[in-house]
C-alpha cells in the first residue's frame, strides 16, 4: 500500500513550502498556529495524518527561537495524531554555528537542537548546506544534507565561466566546499583567506593564500550574516590584484544592516538561495536569489518513494 504524502508549512518560509508542494502536485496541509497573550504557541492539525508520510517545512531562521519552538510543537502534534513518518524539512538549520566547544563552559547548542527535534518525534531530517557536516552525527535518525551546487554552478558557469576564475574559501573550514565548486567549474584555482578574529563577527587581520591576481574571485560560503567579514574579504582580494569579486553564500541570514553594507561594498554580485524568507528592499541591486525549491521537491519525492537521494548531492 502506497502511503499518502502530505506537506505542512510552518510560518518561517510559507512561500517556499507552497512552491515545494506545488512541484509535488500536492496542496499544503491545514495547520493552525495560535499565539496566546503570554507568548505561548499552540498548533492544531486540521487534516487527517494517521498513517501518512508527512513533511513539515520550517527554516529555523530569525526569530530563531520562535520558529524552532513552532517546529517542535508541530512535530509533536503530528506524532500524537499518528503520522506514519515525520520528516522535518529545515532548509536553514539555525544554531548550526554552535557546533563545538571553542572555550570552557559553553554549550554545543547544535547538538541540543538535534536532540530536541528527535525527541519531539521527527523520524528524518532534510536540510541544506549545514554549517558543519558533523552536525549530521548529532542525530540518531537519518539526515539528508543537500547542497546548492546543482543550482549555483549553472548560474556561475553561464555568467562568469568565460573569465579567469579563482574560487575563494573564507576560512580553512570551507576548503572542501571551495574544492567542489572549483572542480565543477572546470578545475579552476582555489585560494584561502586566513583570518584572525578579535571577537564574534569581528576580524582583526586577513591574508590571502593563493593566486588571485587578474582573476574574478568567487567567495563561497554556507551563509552571509552581518556581511562585515565578507566585505573585508572582498577588499582584501581586490588589494591582492583581483579583477572583481563575487560572493556565493547559500543562506541569506542578513542580520542588522547587512543589506546596506553589501550594497555599498565592492562586490560585483552576491548570490544567495531562498532557504530564508526575506523582504527584498527596492534599493537592492547586487543581491541575486536563486531558488532551491526544485532540489527540495525532488528530495521529498525520492524520500517518499524510498529512492536514493545521494545523487542530488553530486
Beta strands, then each sheet from edge to edge (+ up, - down):
strand 1: 5-9
strand 2: 31-35
strand 3: 41-45
strand 4: 53-57
strand 5: 85-90
strand 6: 124-128
strand 7: 142-146
strand 8: 165-169
strand 9: 189-199
strand 10: 202-209
strand 11: 216-224
strand 12: 244-252
strand 13: 269-273
strand 14: 287-290
sheet 1: 1+ 4+ 5+ 6+ 7+
sheet 2: 2+ 3-
sheet 3: 10+ 9- 8- 11- 12- 13- 14-
end
